[in-house]
Amino acid sequence: MNRQASGTFSVNLAPQAPDASALGRLTIDKTFQGDLEGTSQGQMLAASTATPGSAGYVALERVTGTLDGRSGTFVLQHSGVMNRGQASLSVTVVPDSGTGQLTGLSGTMTIAIVDKEHRYGFEYSFGAEG
């Protein structure tokens, strides 16, 4: 059975020193409020192009917190593309990354910015437990 969680989060992206790849590198620090309470740390790689509105990013972040009364950690994998201003984003729980009471967690997350506030929607399940 799929469950739904929602809430808000604050995020701090800190640029890191460039390397020979010419890709943007950033660290991610988030604080989640709502149905998911906790924090995350991660890293992002980003690439922009000469075409305005076209870019891409990938990121991994380890979330530590409480979801549905269960505590533990899990990893989110991001893949985002901007194609001449049209955004596409996939955020998925890395399979078997859940620990503690979040073991068996799977799901996908949506992210939206509404009135300058970051919001998430999280559809998830706990494997055979439902």
KEKEDO-220218 format. One record per residue: residue in one letter; chain; x, y, z of N, C-alpha, C, O in turn. Coordinates in steps of 0.02 Angstrom, whole numbers, plus 50000, padded with zeros to 5 digits. Atoms other than C-alpha are relative to their C-alpha. Example, Ala and Ser with C-alpha at 12.3 -4.5 7.8 and 13.67 -1.06 7.14 Angstrom:
BEGIN
[pt "A" "A" [50045 49941 50000] [50615 49775 50390] [50045 50060 50000] [50097 50059 50033]]
[pt "S" "A" [49958 49941 49997] [50684 49947 50357] [49961 50055 50037] [49986 50110 50045]]
***
This chain:
BEGIN
[pt "M" "A" [50042 49941 50000] [50000 50000 50000] [50044 50062 50000] [50089 50069 50042]]
[pt "N" "A" [49963 49938 50003] [50069 50169 49951] [49972 50051 50050] [49912 50057 50058]]
[pt "R" "A" [50017 49948 49951] [50069 50306 50082] [50022 50067 49972] [50063 50071 49927]]
[pt "Q" "A" [49984 49932 50022] [50078 50494 50059] [50027 50041 50058] [50000 50037 50114]]
[pt "A" "A" [49974 49953 49951] [50183 50620 50154] [50010 50067 49965] [50023 50069 49905]]
[pt "S" "A" [49988 49934 50029] [50198 50807 50127] [50026 50047 50053] [50020 50033 50113]]
[pt "G" "A" [49974 49950 49953] [50278 50958 50205] [50044 50049 49963] [50039 50058 49902]]
[pt "T" "A" [49955 49949 50026] [50409 51091 50180] [50072 49983 50018] [50085 49940 50061]]
[pt "F" "A" [49930 50007 49981] [50597 51100 50185] [50038 50064 49985] [50020 50102 49940]]
[pt "S" "A" [49953 49947 50015] [50734 51228 50194] [50062 49968 49972] [50079 49911 49990]]
[pt "V" "A" [49941 50029 50032] [50889 51202 50090] [50056 50052 49997] [50044 50111 49985]]
[pt "N" "A" [49941 49959 50008] [51065 51272 50090] [50046 49964 49950] [50069 49909 49964]]
[pt "L" "A" [49954 50027 50050] [51170 51241 49933] [50064 50040 50004] [50063 50102 49999]]
[pt "A" "A" [49935 49966 49994] [51355 51281 49952] [50045 49978 49943] [50064 49920 49938]]
[pt "P" "A" [49955 50017 50055] [51463 51290 49795] [50068 49976 50027] [50093 50000 50077]]
[pt "Q" "A" [49935 50027 49983] [51624 51190 49804] [50051 50021 49947] [50032 50044 49893]]
[pt "A" "A" [49947 49980 50046] [51791 51224 49721] [49994 49962 49934] [49982 49902 49934]]
[pt "P" "A" [50004 50034 50065] [51787 51187 49534] [50059 49953 49990] [50112 49962 50019]]
[pt "D" "A" [49946 50045 50020] [51889 51045 49462] [50006 50000 49924] [49974 50041 49891]]
[pt "A" "A" [49987 50001 50072] [51948 51001 49287] [49939 49982 49958] [49938 49994 49897]]
[pt "S" "A" [50059 50021 50039] [51776 50934 49237] [49958 50059 49977] [49918 50051 49931]]
[pt "A" "A" [50040 49940 50015] [51702 51110 49229] [49926 49991 50018] [49884 50029 49995]]
[pt "L" "A" [50067 50009 49974] [51546 51042 49315] [49993 50037 50065] [50040 50043 50104]]
[pt "G" "A" [50013 49969 49936] [51466 51137 49457] [49993 49946 50053] [49961 49895 50043]]
[pt "R" "A" [50005 50047 49944] [51485 51048 49624] [49974 50038 50060] [49999 50092 50076]]
[pt "L" "A" [50030 49967 49942] [51380 51091 49775] [49986 49949 50055] [49972 49891 50041]]
[pt "T" "A" [50025 50042 49946] [51346 51021 49947] [49929 50022 50016] [49909 50079 50004]]
[pt "I" "A" [50071 49989 49985] [51165 51006 50004] [49990 49988 50075] [50011 49936 50102]]
[pt "D" "A" [50022 50010 49931] [51100 51031 50181] [49926 50020 50003] [49909 50077 49987]]
[pt "K" "A" [50072 49986 49996] [50911 51018 50209] [49974 49985 50070] [50002 49944 50107]]
[pt "T" "A" [50040 50015 49941] [50791 51022 50354] [49929 49991 49978] [49899 50036 49948]]
[pt "F" "A" [50068 50017 50020] [50623 50937 50326] [49952 50011 50058] [49967 49994 50116]]
[pt "Q" "A" [50055 49993 49953] [50462 50983 50416] [49938 49968 49970] [49931 49964 49909]]
[pt "G" "A" [50062 50030 50024] [50292 50899 50405] [49998 49927 50016] [50020 49906 50070]]
[pt "D" "A" [50005 50072 49989] [50259 50714 50386] [50068 49966 50003] [50075 49914 50034]]
[pt "L" "A" [49930 50021 49994] [50446 50689 50363] [50036 50053 50040] [50039 50111 50020]]
[pt "E" "A" [49963 49955 49956] [50545 50768 50505] [50072 49978 50001] [50086 49920 50019]]
[pt "G" "A" [49930 50019 49998] [50733 50771 50490] [50045 50046 49961] [50026 50102 49943]]
[pt "T" "A" [49950 49962 50037] [50887 50830 50400] [50031 49956 49946] [50023 49895 49947]]
[pt "S" "A" [49962 50039 50050] [50990 50779 50250] [50063 50037 49982] [50068 50098 49988]]
[pt "Q" "A" [49938 49974 50027] [51164 50804 50183] [50013 49964 49935] [49999 49904 49929]]
[pt "G" "A" [49987 50032 50063] [51216 50772 50005] [50046 50040 49957] [50074 50091 49977]]
[pt "Q" "A" [49958 49966 50049] [51311 50822 49850] [49965 50000 49933] [49928 49955 49916]]
[pt "M" "A" [50031 49990 50065] [51258 50886 49681] [50054 50016 49948] [50103 50051 49962]]
[pt "L" "A" [49961 49981 50059] [51341 50895 49510] [49952 50033 49951] [49897 50008 49940]]
[pt "A" "A" [50044 49963 50046] [51270 51020 49386] [50038 50022 49939] [50098 50036 49941]]
[pt "A" "A" [49970 49977 50063] [51302 51067 49205] [49951 50048 49967] [49892 50033 49960]]
[pt "S" "A" [50041 49954 50039] [51238 51217 49111] [50027 50000 49928] [50081 49975 49915]]
[pt "T" "A" [49980 49999 50071] [51245 51246 48924] [49999 50072 49975] [49980 50118 50011]]
[pt "A" "A" [50001 49934 50030] [51263 51393 48807] [49928 50021 49981] [49916 50080 49968]]
[pt "T" "A" [50070 49985 50016] [51075 51382 48772] [49964 50021 50063] [49962 49983 50111]]
[pt "P" "A" [50036 49978 49940] [50976 51485 48897] [49943 49951 50018] [49905 49929 49975]]
[pt "G" "A" [50053 50044 49976] [50862 51376 49004] [50014 49926 49992] [49970 49886 50006]]
[pt "S" "A" [49982 50070 50007] [50954 51213 48968] [50057 49982 50048] [50109 50015 50048]]
[pt "A" "A" [49951 50020 49950] [51048 51124 49107] [49980 49931 50027] [49927 49905 50009]]
[pt "G" "A" [50016 50063 49968] [51055 50964 49207] [50035 49994 50067] [50086 50026 50079]]
[pt "Y" "A" [49966 50014 49936] [51096 50901 49381] [49984 49930 50023] [49932 49902 50007]]
[pt "V" "A" [50009 50062 49964] [51116 50742 49479] [50021 50012 50072] [50066 50052 50084]]
[pt "A" "A" [49982 49991 49930] [51124 50728 49667] [49982 49937 50039] [49938 49899 50020]]
[pt "L" "A" [50016 50052 49951] [51126 50604 49810] [49998 50035 50068] [50042 50076 50084]]
[pt "E" "A" [50003 49972 49933] [51071 50650 49986] [49976 49946 50049] [49930 49909 50035]]
[pt "R" "A" [50019 50047 49947] [51062 50546 50145] [49955 50037 50049] [49975 50087 50079]]
[pt "V" "A" [50050 49970 49955] [50906 50587 50247] [50002 49962 50066] [50002 49900 50067]]
[pt "T" "A" [50004 50028 49933] [50906 50558 50435] [49939 50030 50034] [49934 50091 50041]]
[pt "G" "A" [50059 49971 49970] [50738 50574 50519] [49947 49950 50017] [49960 49890 50025]]
[pt "T" "A" [50058 50040 49981] [50566 50510 50561] [49946 50008 49947] [49929 50064 49928]]
[pt "L" "A" [50053 50002 50050] [50432 50460 50436] [49948 49949 50023] [49965 49892 50037]]
[pt "D" "A" [50054 50045 49979] [50264 50385 50485] [50016 49968 50067] [50000 49909 50078]]
[pt "G" "A" [49984 50026 49933] [50327 50366 50664] [50060 49954 50002] [50075 49926 50055]]
[pt "R" "A" [49942 50045 50004] [50479 50267 50607] [50063 50043 49989] [50063 50090 49950]]
[pt "S" "A" [49938 49962 50007] [50657 50330 50624] [50055 49959 49967] [50055 49898 49970]]
[pt "G" "A" [49944 50031 50034] [50813 50293 50524] [50027 50046 49947] [50018 50107 49950]]
[pt "T" "A" [49971 49961 50055] [50903 50348 50367] [49980 49967 49934] [49960 49908 49932]]
[pt "F" "A" [50008 50026 50068] [50880 50328 50179] [50033 50050 49953] [50047 50106 49972]]
[pt "V" "A" [49965 49959 50049] [50959 50397 50021] [49951 50017 49943] [49916 49974 49917]]
[pt "L" "A" [50038 49977 50058] [50872 50502 49887] [50047 50013 49943] [50100 50042 49952]]
[pt "Q" "A" [49962 49987 50061] [50937 50506 49709] [49959 50047 49956] [49901 50034 49941]]
[pt "H" "A" [50032 49949 50042] [50896 50659 49602] [50028 49997 49929] [50087 49985 49919]]
[pt "S" "A" [49980 49990 50069] [50901 50678 49413] [49955 50054 49971] [49895 50044 49962]]
[pt "G" "A" [50039 49944 50025] [50847 50846 49345] [50026 50026 49934] [50087 50027 49922]]
[pt "V" "A" [49982 49974 50066] [50845 50918 49169] [49957 50062 49987] [49897 50062 50000]]
[pt "M" "A" [50036 49941 50026] [50798 51090 49103] [50014 50000 49925] [50071 50005 49903]]
[pt "N" "A" [49994 50000 50073] [50765 51084 48915] [49967 50064 49974] [49906 50066 49963]]
[pt "R" "A" [50024 49935 50024] [50749 51264 48856] [49942 50026 50043] [49892 50050 50018]]
[pt "G" "A" [50049 49974 49953] [50651 51309 49012] [49949 49950 50024] [49912 49965 50070]]
[pt "Q" "A" [50047 50052 49979] [50548 51149 49026] [50035 49952 50049] [50083 49918 50031]]
[pt "A" "A" [49968 50038 49947] [50590 51061 49189] [49974 49928 50004] [49915 49915 49993]]
[pt "S" "A" [50017 50070 49987] [50593 50874 49221] [50043 49978 50060] [50103 49989 50060]]
[pt "L" "A" [49964 50019 49940] [50640 50803 49391] [49976 49932 50025] [49916 49920 50029]]
[pt "S" "A" [50014 50065 49969] [50649 50627 49463] [50039 49996 50065] [50100 50005 50065]]
[pt "V" "A" [49968 50010 49935] [50685 50599 49648] [49975 49934 50028] [49915 49927 50041]]
[pt "T" "A" [50019 50069 49983] [50686 50417 49702] [50041 49975 50060] [50100 49992 50066]]
[pt "V" "A" [49963 50033 49946] [50733 50321 49859] [50044 49946 49969] [50021 49904 49931]]
[pt "V" "A" [49954 50052 50023] [50888 50217 49821] [49979 49933 50031] [49972 49929 50092]]
[pt "P" "A" [50023 50065 49973] [50833 50034 49837] [50046 49974 50055] [50108 49978 50050]]
[pt "D" "A" [49965 50031 49943] [50884 49951 50001] [50044 50048 50038] [50090 50027 50073]]
[pt "S" "A" [49959 49951 49964] [50956 50114 50070] [49972 50016 50069] [50006 50048 50109]]
[pt "G" "A" [50031 49986 49935] [50836 50122 50218] [50035 49963 50056] [50054 49905 50049]]
[pt "T" "A" [49970 50031 49941] [50909 50088 50391] [49953 50009 50059] [49905 50048 50056]]
[pt "G" "A" [50041 49995 49940] [50835 50066 50564] [49928 49981 49985] [49916 49932 49950]]
[pt "Q" "A" [50071 50014 50011] [50646 50072 50563] [49977 50019 49929] [49919 50008 49911]]
[pt "L" "A" [50017 49983 50069] [50651 50137 50383] [50027 49947 49951] [50025 49958 49890]]
[pt "T" "A" [49979 50056 50043] [50722 49972 50316] [49941 49979 49957] [49885 49973 49982]]
[pt "G" "A" [50052 50021 50047] [50623 49920 50162] [49963 50058 49967] [49918 50048 49927]]
[pt "L" "A" [50033 49941 50028] [50573 50099 50118] [50014 50005 49925] [50070 49995 49902]]
[pt "S" "A" [49993 49983 50071] [50542 50136 49934] [49953 50058 49987] [49905 50069 50025]]
[pt "G" "A" [50045 49946 50016] [50462 50285 49851] [50030 50052 49954] [50088 50048 49934]]
[pt "T" "A" [49980 49944 50042] [50470 50442 49747] [49977 50065 50033] [49927 50067 50067]]
[pt "M" "A" [50015 49935 49970] [50471 50624 49798] [49992 50052 49944] [50028 50051 49895]]
[pt "T" "A" [50007 49942 50044] [50408 50778 49708] [50021 50061 50040] [50014 50064 50101]]
[pt "I" "A" [49979 49938 49969] [50477 50951 49743] [49969 50058 49961] [49971 50058 49900]]
[pt "A" "A" [50029 49941 50031] [50390 51116 49709] [50019 50061 50042] [50026 50056 50103]]
[pt "I" "A" [49989 49937 49965] [50428 51296 49753] [49937 50042 49990] [49920 50061 49934]]
[pt "V" "A" [50063 49963 50001] [50267 51388 49798] [50009 50062 50044] [50023 50056 50104]]
[pt "D" "A" [49991 49937 49962] [50277 51571 49851] [50066 50001 50037] [50069 50018 50096]]
[pt "K" "A" [49931 50002 49974] [50465 51550 49880] [50010 49950 50056] [50061 49952 50091]]
[pt "E" "A" [49994 50051 49950] [50433 51402 49996] [50009 49932 49966] [49972 49915 49921]]
[pt "H" "A" [49988 50067 50027] [50505 51229 49957] [49952 49951 50032] [49947 49946 50093]]
[pt "R" "A" [50048 50050 49977] [50373 51093 49969] [50018 49932 49970] [50043 49929 49914]]
[pt "Y" "A" [49990 50067 50026] [50387 50905 49951] [49935 49961 50005] [49893 49973 50048]]
[pt "G" "A" [50051 50052 49997] [50264 50766 49914] [50037 49935 49995] [50082 49928 49953]]
[pt "F" "A" [49962 50062 49996] [50323 50591 49954] [49951 49942 49998] [49911 49933 50045]]
[pt "E" "A" [50040 50062 50004] [50236 50432 49895] [50047 49943 50016] [50098 49935 49983]]
[pt "Y" "A" [49953 50051 49977] [50313 50285 49985] [49964 49938 50026] [49903 49939 50038]]
[pt "S" "A" [50025 50062 49968] [50291 50109 50052] [50058 49966 50035] [50116 49985 50027]]
[pt "F" "A" [49950 50037 49963] [50381 49988 50164] [50001 49927 49978] [49996 49882 50019]]
[pt "G" "A" [49994 50067 50027] [50394 49837 50050] [49941 49956 50019] [49884 49975 50012]]
[pt "A" "A" [50052 50050 49985] [50298 49683 50108] [49955 50021 50057] [49900 49995 50065]]
[pt "E" "A" [50040 49979 49943] [50236 49773 50264] [49939 50040 49977] [49888 50043 50012]]
[pt "G" "A" [50056 49962 50025] [50124 49883 50155] [49993 50064 50034] [49948 50103 50018]]
***
